[in-house]
Amino acid sequence: PESLEYIGVAAFFECLSLSEITIPHRVTAVGGGAFQGCVELSKVVFEGHAPTMSIETFDGAASGFSIFYRPGSEGFSSPLWLGYLCEMLPNHTPVMAGIGNREVVLGESITFSVLASDEDSLQSLSYSANGEE
């Protein structure tokens, strides 16, 4: 879950069917051997900064096991981190959306207004915004 802050010692020890896992951004520590012996584990994605963990955390993982982290995350190193293959994920592809007859690209400044009304009660709501994302 997103609220997870710590993965306990041997939490997934020898979990033989685990092949990929995403570590939520709030996790700051991973207990010793948490994923040790997970022979099918080939990919771990860290959503936040590098947690405190021991070098044997992923011992026994699949051949070609790799760690990935998001741009802006701190504490990781490439091509190796704690002895494991490690690389930064590419930036996300910009998302395009349509507002009215205009296409909007993620990161582009936009200005828009929304007007909603209820004819039965004669109430209305108006909202305007200007900014990025």
Disulfide bonds with the S-S distance in Angstrom:
none
